[in-house]
Amino acid sequence: KNQKKKKMMNNNNSNNEENEMEDKQRDGRGKTNQNNYDNDDENDYDKTNVLVLGGEQLRKYFLRQYQPRMLAAHDPKHPLHIPGLAYNWALRLGARHHEAETFASLRVERDVWDYVSALLARSGIMTFQPWIVRDVMEFIKSSELPLDGRYDAMHVRRGDKLEMEAAGEVREYWMRRGYREGDRFPTNYIPLEEYLKRLDDGF
């Protein structure tokens, strides 16, 4: 019995020592992690900030936080202007030296966004999800269009785009046709026939 008691006590002591060791290791890991966090200021490249947003929230965040700073990069008189920012911005999007210089010289907002769109399209940063690529390819194959030639693509604005992004263009279109500000336009979009005219005119 005494031997059995001693054996049980030894086992208990052994277990307690193992638990203490595990606690110390756990504490040590915690301290190590804390040290890593404390050193984040010195190694900013190790830090990743993640902000989760929906589509509408992302648009608002961009309009409030980034759009003013991005446009200020093209306005030397703007208080937020930072020399060279627009040039470096273009380089990060894959622009060549002369393209970045051209981009940095732009002063009209529409020209800035058009240029950015072109750089993004060429960079490949924005791509379809794999299943969308698959569906698009299947649709193209089903249309039996030859794939060894060049095609002109048109983006027909509809849906929520008409509420904000394309609203100004629609208003300008109808006002060029004799309507005035405040009039009720025939449609809240540019008719498809106007797009097709561009094809006839060779853009």
N, C-alpha and C positions, 0 to 999 in steps of 0.2 A: 504493500500500500504506500509506504513512504517513498519507495522508488518511483511508483506511478505518479505520486504528488509532485516529486522533484521534476520528473519528465514533463508534466503538464506545465509547471512553473517555468521551466526552461523554454518550452514552446511558446508560452505567453510572452516571456521576455523577448524571445527572438522575433515574434510577430510585432511586438511593440517597437523594437528597434527598426524593423523593416518599415513600419508605418511612419516612424520619425524620419527615416531616411527619405521616404517618398515625399513627406511634407516639406523637408528641406529642399529636395530637388524641385518640388513644385514651386516653393518660394523663390528658389534660385532662378527658375525659368521666368517667373513673374518679374523679378528684378531685372533680368536680362532684357525682357521685352520692354520694361519701363525705360531702361537705359536707351534702348533703340528708339523709343518714342521721343525721349529727351533729346536725342541727337538728330531728330528730323530736320531741325532748322539748318544744321550743317550739311545735310544730304537731302535737299529738296527733291532730287530726282527719284528718291525712294518712295515718295509720298504721292498717292493718287486720291484726288477728290472726286467723289461720285455724286451727281445731283440727278435724281429721278424726276422726270417731268412727262406730262402728257403732251399731245400735239399742240393744243391751244395754249397751255402754260409755257411750252417751249417758245412759241411765237412771242408771247408777252415778255418772257425773260430776255429774249434776243432784242426786242424793240427797246426795252428799258435799260439793259445793261451793256450790250455790245454794239448795237447800231450807232449810237452817238459817237463812241470812241473810234469805230471803224471809219465813219465819215470824217471825223476830225483829223484823221491821218492825211486827208486830201485837202485840208484847208489850213494853210500856214497861219492864218489869223485867229484860228479857233483856240480857246484857252487850253483845250485838251490835246492840242497838236503835239506830236512827238516826231521830230525830224528822222527820216529814214524808216519809219514804222511801215508805211505802205509798201516801200520797196522790199523790205524783208518779208512782209506778209506775202507778197507775190512770189518771192523765191521759195517760201515754204509750200506754196501750192504748185511748185514745179516750173515756174516761169524762168525763161532764159534772161540773161542780163538786160538785153535791150527791151524785152517784154516787161520786166520789172520796172525799168525806167519809164516806159510808156504808161504803165499802170499808175506809178507814183505821180505822174504829171496830170492825171485826170482830175477835173474839178466838178463835173456835172454828176449828180447822184446816179442817174440812170446809166451813165457810161461806166461808173464804178461797178455797179451790180452786173451789168452785161459782161464786163471783162472778167469779173470773179467767176461768173457762171461758165464762161468759156474755159478758164483755167481748171475749174473743178471737173468739168466734163472730160477734159483731156487727161487729168491726173489719175483717174480711176479710183479716187478716194470714195466716191459714192457709187455703189453698185447695187444691183438687185439681189434680193435674197435668192438662194439656190433654187427653191421651188418655183419662184417667179420666172427665173431664167428658163427653167425647164418648160413652163407653160407657154412662155412667149415663143420659144423655139418651136414647140409643137404647133402653135397657132400659125407661125410663119410658114412652116412646112405644109400645113393643111391648105394655105392659100395658093401654094404652088408658084410663088414668086421666085424668079431666078435670083440667086444670092451672089452672083459674080459681077453685079453692077452696083452703081451708086444710087441712093435714093435721098430725096429731100423729105424731111419730117416736119410736121406742123403740130404745135401744141394748142389745141382748141380749149380755151378757158371756159370752164363751167363750174357748177357747184359752189363751194365756199370761197373759191378764188374770186368770184364776182363781188363778194361783200367787201373785200379789202384791196387785194393786190391789183386786180384788173378793173376796179371801179373807176379809177381815173381815166384809163384808156377808153373804156366804154363811153364815158361822158364826153371825152374829146371827140370820139368818132361821131356821135350824134350831133354835137354842136358844129362840127365841120359841115354837117348836112342841113344847117339852118335852124336847128333847135337852140333854145336858150336855157341858161342855168335856171333850174326850177321847173322846167317843162317835164311833162310825162313822156319819156322816150318810148318808142314802139316796143323795144325789148330791153332787158337789163344786161344784154350781152351783144357782142359784135356778130352779125349774121355769118353763117358759114360761107356764103357766096363771096364775102370780102376776103376770106382766106384763099378761096379758089382763084380769085382775081390775081393774087400774088403769084400763083403758079403761071398764069397766062402771061404776066408781065416779066416772068423770069426773076422774081424777087427784086 
